[in-house]
């Protein structure tokens, strides 16, 4: 035991000194290997950084093996460096396999960069979402229906990747669905997992479209299993539905020339489909009259044979713009839900009083 301790003390505190330094330098392979290893250790993190590091390490160890075989003439140097080369090659093969396994179609890569990457969604979570839709991109030809009103069952949730889809009800145009918007988010939110239903609108492709779809039952199982994905879809669907509502509100502003508040419970009475142009103008005029407070007229004794003609109104009726110039007529299926709610806006003098 004392001999071992003394030998260790001698190696640590009294190392053997070189009797003589070599006058000539090592071969070019040795110095090249050192330079390549220096560059290799400058690699970054991530899968591509690892590929960079292990590629240069393997090249540097090959240079060391050549130096040990040709210049140093040491069999141990050559064997050890070849073992290190084999280890780097195996690691590279594993990294390339992982990279190939995580590679998606171009549409899915663009979808991740557009929707998920801004929210810092982990790539592993995105893989589960894509796996649920079986990594398939479906297509719609021009003028082909995605869903027919009253016929197509609500059994899936779809996201448009390219093209433009027209949404209509009873032949009347409602709004468009653009890329990276859900095709059927209102229908998805309108049903519970145990309920069944059919589309109340018709969705028709105006151009060649591509989309991905999640089967309803399979997606519900994923949302029940992963709470983070459930919150993520709740954010996506809520934002998508709000965008559709505001798009309808902007279209109604262009149609009537008035800015309506989509939160008003009685908006259905203003936006309901009119049977004729005269009825539509009458409803709009009545709404303007109710929105402006009337001043009480003073009472007086009539002395003339006939009453003077009434003064012209301070707020003359503004004719409704021709709907043919502004596009097709529109009514929103979502806005019809306000019809059964109490607290009509018509019961108030102004919108400011209503919002109190």
C-alpha positions as CSV (number, residue, x, y, z in Angstrom):
1,X,0.0,0.0,0.0
2,X,2.8,2.3,0.8
3,X,4.5,1.6,-2.5
4,X,1.4,2.5,-4.4
5,X,1.0,5.7,-2.5
6,X,4.6,6.6,-3.1
7,X,4.3,5.9,-6.8
8,X,1.2,8.2,-7.0
9,X,3.0,10.9,-5.1
10,X,5.9,10.6,-7.5
11,X,3.7,10.9,-10.6
12,X,1.7,13.9,-9.2
13,X,4.4,15.9,-7.4
14,X,7.6,14.7,-9.1
15,X,6.7,13.8,-12.6
16,X,9.4,12.4,-14.9
17,X,11.0,15.0,-17.0
18,X,11.7,14.6,-20.7
19,X,15.3,13.8,-21.4
20,X,15.3,15.4,-24.7
21,X,12.8,17.2,-27.0
22,X,12.4,16.2,-30.6
23,X,13.9,18.6,-33.0
24,X,11.5,17.9,-35.9
25,X,7.7,18.6,-35.9
26,X,5.0,16.1,-36.4
27,X,3.5,15.4,-39.8
28,X,0.8,17.5,-41.6
29,X,-2.0,15.0,-40.7
30,X,-1.5,15.6,-37.0
31,X,-1.8,19.4,-37.3
32,X,-4.7,19.1,-39.7
33,X,-6.5,16.9,-37.2
34,X,-6.0,19.5,-34.4
35,X,-7.4,22.3,-36.6
36,X,-10.5,20.2,-37.6
37,X,-11.1,19.3,-33.9
38,X,-10.9,23.0,-33.0
39,X,-13.6,23.9,-35.6
40,X,-15.7,20.9,-34.5
41,X,-15.9,22.0,-30.9
42,X,-17.3,25.4,-32.0
43,X,-20.6,23.8,-33.1
44,X,-23.9,24.9,-31.7
45,X,-26.8,23.1,-30.0
46,X,-29.7,21.3,-31.5
47,X,-29.8,18.4,-34.0
48,X,-28.0,20.4,-36.8
49,X,-25.4,21.6,-34.4
50,X,-24.8,18.0,-33.3
51,X,-24.4,16.8,-36.9
52,X,-21.9,19.6,-37.5
53,X,-19.8,18.6,-34.4
54,X,-19.7,14.9,-34.9
55,X,-18.9,15.3,-38.6
56,X,-15.8,17.3,-37.9
57,X,-14.8,15.1,-34.9
58,X,-14.9,12.0,-37.2
59,X,-12.8,13.8,-39.8
60,X,-10.3,15.0,-37.1
61,X,-9.9,11.5,-35.6
62,X,-9.3,10.1,-39.1
63,X,-6.4,12.5,-39.4
64,X,-5.1,11.3,-36.1
65,X,-5.3,7.7,-37.1
66,X,-3.4,8.4,-40.3
67,X,-0.7,10.3,-38.3
68,X,-0.4,7.3,-35.9
69,X,-0.1,4.8,-38.7
70,X,2.3,6.8,-41.0
71,X,4.3,9.1,-38.7
72,X,4.1,8.0,-35.1
73,X,4.1,4.3,-36.1
74,X,2.0,3.5,-33.0
75,X,-0.6,0.8,-33.3
76,X,-2.4,1.9,-30.1
77,X,-2.7,5.5,-31.5
78,X,-4.2,4.1,-34.7
79,X,-6.7,1.7,-32.9
80,X,-8.0,4.3,-30.5
81,X,-8.6,6.9,-33.1
82,X,-10.4,4.4,-35.4
83,X,-12.7,3.5,-32.4
84,X,-13.5,7.2,-32.0
85,X,-14.2,7.5,-35.7
86,X,-16.7,4.6,-35.5
87,X,-18.4,6.1,-32.5
88,X,-18.8,9.5,-34.3
89,X,-20.2,7.7,-37.4
90,X,-22.8,5.8,-35.3
91,X,-23.9,9.0,-33.6
92,X,-24.2,10.7,-37.0
93,X,-26.4,7.8,-38.3
94,X,-28.6,8.2,-35.2
95,X,-29.0,12.0,-35.7
96,X,-29.8,11.6,-39.4
97,X,-32.4,9.0,-38.6
98,X,-34.0,11.3,-36.1
99,X,-34.0,14.2,-38.6
100,X,-35.7,12.1,-41.2
101,X,-38.2,10.9,-38.7
102,X,-39.2,14.4,-37.7
103,X,-39.4,15.7,-41.3
104,X,-43.0,16.6,-42.4
105,X,-44.4,17.7,-45.7
106,X,-43.8,21.3,-46.7
107,X,-47.4,22.3,-45.8
108,X,-47.0,21.0,-42.2
109,X,-43.7,22.9,-41.8
110,X,-45.3,26.1,-43.0
111,X,-48.3,25.5,-40.7
112,X,-46.0,25.1,-37.7
113,X,-44.2,28.4,-38.5
114,X,-47.4,30.3,-39.1
115,X,-49.6,29.1,-36.2
116,X,-47.5,27.3,-33.5
117,X,-44.1,28.8,-33.6
118,X,-45.3,32.3,-32.7
119,X,-46.9,30.8,-29.6
120,X,-43.7,28.8,-28.7
121,X,-45.5,25.5,-29.0
122,X,-43.0,22.6,-28.5
123,X,-42.3,20.6,-31.5
124,X,-43.1,17.4,-29.7
125,X,-46.6,18.7,-29.0
126,X,-47.0,19.7,-32.7
127,X,-46.1,16.2,-33.7
128,X,-49.0,14.8,-31.6
129,X,-51.4,17.2,-33.3
130,X,-50.2,16.3,-36.8
131,X,-50.2,12.6,-35.9
132,X,-53.9,12.9,-35.0
133,X,-54.7,14.1,-38.6
134,X,-52.6,11.2,-40.0
135,X,-50.2,13.7,-41.7
136,X,-52.5,13.8,-44.8
137,X,-53.2,16.9,-46.9
138,X,-56.6,16.7,-48.6
139,X,-57.7,18.7,-51.6
140,X,-60.9,20.4,-52.9
141,X,-61.4,21.1,-56.6
142,X,-62.9,24.4,-57.7
143,X,-66.7,24.6,-57.1
144,X,-66.6,21.4,-55.0
145,X,-68.6,21.4,-51.8
146,X,-66.8,20.7,-48.5
147,X,-70.2,20.6,-46.7
148,X,-73.8,20.9,-47.8
149,X,-76.4,22.7,-45.8
150,X,-78.6,20.3,-43.8
151,X,-76.9,17.2,-45.2
152,X,-73.3,16.9,-44.2
153,X,-72.8,15.6,-40.6
154,X,-70.5,17.4,-38.3
155,X,-67.9,14.7,-37.7
156,X,-64.6,16.5,-38.2
157,X,-62.7,19.7,-37.8
158,X,-60.7,21.1,-40.7
159,X,-58.1,23.8,-41.3
160,X,-57.7,25.4,-44.7
161,X,-54.0,25.5,-45.9
162,X,-54.4,27.1,-49.3
163,X,-57.2,28.5,-51.6
164,X,-60.5,30.2,-50.7
165,X,-63.8,28.8,-49.5
166,X,-67.2,30.5,-49.9
167,X,-69.7,30.1,-47.0
168,X,-73.4,30.6,-47.8
169,X,-76.8,29.9,-46.4
170,X,-80.0,29.5,-48.5
171,X,-78.0,30.7,-51.5
172,X,-76.9,34.0,-49.7
173,X,-73.3,34.7,-49.3
174,X,-72.0,35.0,-45.7
175,X,-68.2,35.3,-45.7
176,X,-65.0,33.7,-47.0
177,X,-62.6,31.3,-45.3
178,X,-59.0,32.1,-46.0
179,X,-55.8,30.0,-45.5
180,X,-54.9,29.1,-41.9
181,X,-58.6,29.5,-40.8
182,X,-60.8,26.7,-39.7
183,X,-63.5,25.6,-42.1
184,X,-66.0,24.5,-39.5
185,X,-65.1,26.1,-36.1
186,X,-68.6,27.4,-35.3
187,X,-70.1,24.0,-36.0
188,X,-67.4,22.3,-33.8
189,X,-68.1,24.6,-30.9
190,X,-71.9,24.3,-31.2
191,X,-71.9,20.6,-30.3
192,X,-71.0,18.7,-27.3
193,X,-68.9,15.5,-27.7
194,X,-72.0,13.4,-27.2
195,X,-74.2,15.3,-29.6
196,X,-74.7,15.0,-33.3
197,X,-75.7,17.6,-35.9
198,X,-75.5,18.7,-39.5
199,X,-74.1,21.8,-41.2
200,X,-76.4,24.8,-41.4
201,X,-74.3,26.4,-44.1
202,X,-72.8,25.4,-47.4
203,X,-69.0,25.6,-47.9
204,X,-67.9,25.7,-51.5
205,X,-64.3,26.0,-52.9
206,X,-63.9,29.0,-55.1
207,X,-60.4,28.0,-56.0
208,X,-58.4,24.8,-55.8
209,X,-57.9,24.3,-52.1
210,X,-55.9,22.1,-49.8
211,X,-56.8,21.4,-46.1
212,X,-56.1,19.0,-43.2
213,X,-58.8,17.4,-41.1
214,X,-59.1,15.8,-37.7
215,X,-61.7,13.2,-37.1
216,X,-64.1,14.3,-34.4
217,X,-63.8,11.3,-32.1
218,X,-60.0,11.0,-32.5
219,X,-59.5,14.7,-31.8
220,X,-61.8,14.6,-28.7
221,X,-59.7,11.7,-27.3
222,X,-56.5,13.7,-27.9
223,X,-58.0,16.8,-26.2
224,X,-59.1,14.7,-23.2
225,X,-55.6,13.2,-22.9
226,X,-53.5,16.3,-23.2
227,X,-54.6,19.4,-21.4
228,X,-52.1,21.6,-23.0
229,X,-53.3,20.7,-26.5
230,X,-56.9,21.3,-25.4
231,X,-56.1,24.8,-24.2
232,X,-54.2,25.4,-27.5
233,X,-57.2,24.4,-29.6
234,X,-59.4,26.5,-27.4
235,X,-57.3,29.6,-28.2
236,X,-57.2,28.7,-32.0
237,X,-60.9,28.2,-32.2
238,X,-61.9,31.2,-30.2
239,X,-59.7,33.5,-32.3
240,X,-61.0,32.0,-35.5
241,X,-64.7,32.4,-34.5
242,X,-64.1,36.0,-33.4
243,X,-62.4,36.8,-36.8
244,X,-65.5,35.4,-38.6
245,X,-67.8,37.6,-36.5
246,X,-65.9,40.8,-37.1
247,X,-65.7,40.0,-40.8
248,X,-69.5,39.8,-40.8
249,X,-69.7,43.0,-38.8
250,X,-67.6,44.8,-41.4
251,X,-69.7,43.5,-44.2
252,X,-72.8,44.8,-42.6
253,X,-71.2,48.2,-42.1
254,X,-70.6,48.3,-45.8
255,X,-74.2,47.2,-46.5
256,X,-76.2,49.6,-44.2
257,X,-73.7,52.4,-43.8
258,X,-74.0,52.0,-39.9
259,X,-71.5,50.5,-37.5
260,X,-73.4,47.8,-35.5
261,X,-72.2,46.3,-32.3
262,X,-72.2,42.5,-32.6
263,X,-72.7,42.2,-28.8
264,X,-76.2,43.8,-29.0
265,X,-78.9,41.2,-28.1
266,X,-81.5,42.5,-30.5
267,X,-79.2,42.8,-33.5
268,X,-81.2,40.0,-35.2
269,X,-84.2,42.3,-35.6
270,X,-82.1,44.8,-37.5
271,X,-80.2,42.3,-39.6
272,X,-82.9,39.8,-40.4
273,X,-83.7,39.1,-44.0
274,X,-86.2,41.5,-45.5
275,X,-88.9,40.3,-47.8
276,X,-88.6,43.3,-50.1
277,X,-86.6,46.5,-50.5
278,X,-89.4,48.6,-49.0
279,X,-89.5,46.6,-45.8
280,X,-85.7,46.8,-45.4
281,X,-85.8,50.6,-45.8
282,X,-88.7,50.8,-43.3
283,X,-86.8,48.8,-40.7
284,X,-83.7,51.0,-41.1
285,X,-85.7,54.2,-40.9
286,X,-87.5,53.0,-37.7
287,X,-84.2,52.1,-36.2
288,X,-82.9,55.6,-36.9
289,X,-86.0,57.3,-35.5
290,X,-85.7,55.3,-32.2
291,X,-82.1,56.0,-31.9
292,X,-82.7,59.9,-31.9
293,X,-84.6,61.3,-28.9
294,X,-87.7,63.3,-29.9
295,X,-88.3,66.8,-28.5
296,X,-91.8,67.5,-27.1
297,X,-93.8,69.9,-29.2
298,X,-95.4,72.9,-27.4
299,X,-99.2,72.9,-27.2
300,X,-101.1,75.9,-28.6
301,X,-104.6,76.9,-29.7
302,X,-105.3,76.6,-33.3
303,X,-106.4,79.9,-34.8
304,X,-106.0,79.3,-38.5
305,X,-108.3,77.4,-40.6
306,X,-105.7,74.8,-41.4
307,X,-102.6,73.8,-39.5
308,X,-99.3,74.8,-41.0
309,X,-97.3,72.1,-42.7
310,X,-94.9,70.2,-40.3
311,X,-91.3,71.4,-40.4
312,X,-88.8,69.3,-42.3
313,X,-87.2,66.6,-40.2
314,X,-83.7,67.3,-38.8
315,X,-82.7,63.8,-39.7
316,X,-84.1,63.0,-43.1
317,X,-84.2,59.4,-44.1
318,X,-81.1,58.3,-45.8
319,X,-81.9,56.0,-48.7
320,X,-80.3,52.6,-48.4
321,X,-77.5,51.9,-50.9
322,X,-78.3,49.5,-53.6
323,X,-77.3,46.1,-52.4
324,X,-76.4,45.1,-55.9
325,X,-73.6,47.6,-55.9
326,X,-72.2,46.4,-52.6
327,X,-72.3,42.7,-53.2
328,X,-74.8,39.9,-52.4
329,X,-77.2,40.1,-49.5
330,X,-76.0,38.5,-46.3
331,X,-77.4,37.2,-43.0
332,X,-75.4,35.5,-40.4
333,X,-76.4,32.2,-38.9
334,X,-74.4,33.1,-35.7
335,X,-76.2,36.4,-35.3
336,X,-79.6,34.7,-35.4
337,X,-78.8,33.4,-31.9
338,X,-79.4,36.9,-30.5
339,X,-83.1,36.8,-31.5
340,X,-84.3,34.8,-28.4
341,X,-82.4,36.9,-25.9
342,X,-84.1,39.6,-23.8
343,X,-83.1,43.2,-23.5
344,X,-83.7,44.6,-27.0
345,X,-81.6,47.5,-28.1
346,X,-84.8,49.0,-29.4
347,X,-86.0,49.6,-25.8
348,X,-83.2,52.2,-25.3
349,X,-82.9,55.7,-26.6
350,X,-79.3,55.4,-27.5
351,X,-76.5,52.9,-27.5
352,X,-74.7,54.8,-24.7
353,X,-77.8,54.3,-22.5
354,X,-77.8,50.7,-23.4
355,X,-74.2,50.2,-22.4
356,X,-74.7,51.8,-18.9
